[in-house]
Amino acid sequence: MSRMRGLTDRLARGRAERTARRAAMRADLRAFRTARKRARATGEPVQDPGPPPTAFSLLPWLLMGMGAFSNLFQGQTPNPWIGGIGLLVFNSLYVSVAFRAFDRERREKLSTRLCLVVMGLVTCGLAIGYGGSWLYFFPLLGLATGAVLRGPHLGRVGLALTALAAAVSAYRAGWDAVNIAYGTFLSTMVTAAILSLSEAVRELHAAREKLARQAVERERLRFSRDLHDLLGHTMSVIVVKSEAARRLAPRDLDAALAQITDIESVGRQALTEIREAVTGYREGSLATELESACSALRAAGVAPVVTHSGEPLSSQSEALLGWVVREAVTNVVRHSGASLCEITLTGRAERVRLTVTDNGSGPAPEPAAPSAPSAPSAPSAPSAAGGPAAHGGTGLKGLTERLAAAGGSLTAGPSPRGGFTVTAELPLESGDTPGPAAGPGAATAPRAR
């Protein structure tokens, strides 16, 4: 019972696979016809390579055996029962191999190779026994061989099959063996070349579509990150400065007007940055980001302290570290409740490090969400400088991916002395020159802006 059940399951799976293949072929054919109609209507060339070739493109070649069938039907073949059985076996194997040849997994199975071997034995037996029209089974055998064997062994197998056809044909038909051998070699090589070329064209077409989709996805991800970082920071600065202007308006109108002027300036800068982000030509400036960060921190009642040691960095490093400053300071303003924020940039050996630390308490932590594998130890609890660290492609997770792509790293977490710390590291490029390390006695430039 178990054997019968297993056989039934295998037959059912085979039927399901054949049904799925036929459905896929019909879907490809419908898509090709739809694209062709659309192209005719618009006058554009058809880009789709069309439905893939199938076994039905090989079946008409069985008409080459009509001469042998005619001889058998007219009684011109001795031992007709042997000839009829041989003809039935050859045709059955040919049809089976033809349908297997267009499924890579089935084509590479040992059973398909065995079918070819049996076809070769049947072909040799019929050709040696009857000759004449029966010799044309060699080109059919070559066609099936070329459809199945498309790899590096095709040349040797094709030459061996051609030599076999030539030897058998020379024994039965003399000089006519040249035609049989040539037809066998041609059918083997041409069939393999055409089917391999068709498969390569379809694979290249699929690869091109995949690359186009990936390019669109990368651009969408870049734009979503830029838009999140730009608008998140800008909106936070506008809100903070608006609150400052509201508080100052009753007692110091000039200071309130100054805050409103800053809001207008930030809004205009945001419009410019959004246009640059849309076109993909935005290049960040670390000095600009530090100045904007200090302005936002002061407006929020947080004292900024900037320490910078080292020579100017390359444009790429400045842009990446500018994103870190923007995101970290935005979260300080939003979540920390801090009174002090320290931004330290140092160059050591072959790496440059940026640290943003505050002394706030932050909101109550939430349960940590699973972080992406590419985000090294970025916590998910909202905190002074981090907020939630995992927001699908935004915030600190997006920054972690940006830095990882440049060979750097980002860590964020509570500071041992209280508050929250965001640390970004990048490898120094050819345009980056590390300066003396920040520390006691080091040349630093603290600026409380």
Secondary structure, 3 states (H helix, E strand, C coil): CHHHHHHHHHHHHHHHHHHHHHHHHHHHHHHHHHHHHHHHHHCCCCCCCCCCCCHHHCHHHHHHHHHHHHHHHCCCCCCHHHHHHHHHHHHHHHHHHHHHCCCHHHHCCHHHHHHHHHHHHHHHHHHHHHCHHHHHHHHHHHHHHHHHCCCCCHHHHHHHHHHHHHHHHHHHHHHHHHHHHHHHHHHHHHHHHHHHHHHHHHHHHHHHHHHHHHHHHHHHHHHHHHHHHHHHHHHHHHHHHHHHHHHHCCCCHHHHHHHHHHHHHHHHHHHHHHHHHHHCCCCCCHHHHHHHHHHHHHHCCCEEEEEECCCCCCHHHHHHHHHHHHHHHHHHHHHHCCCEEEEEEEEECCEEEEEEEECCCCCCCCCCCCCCCCCCCCCCCCCCCCCCCCECCEHHHHHHHHHHHCCCEEEEEECCCCCEEEEEEEECCCCCCCCCCCCCCCCCCCECC
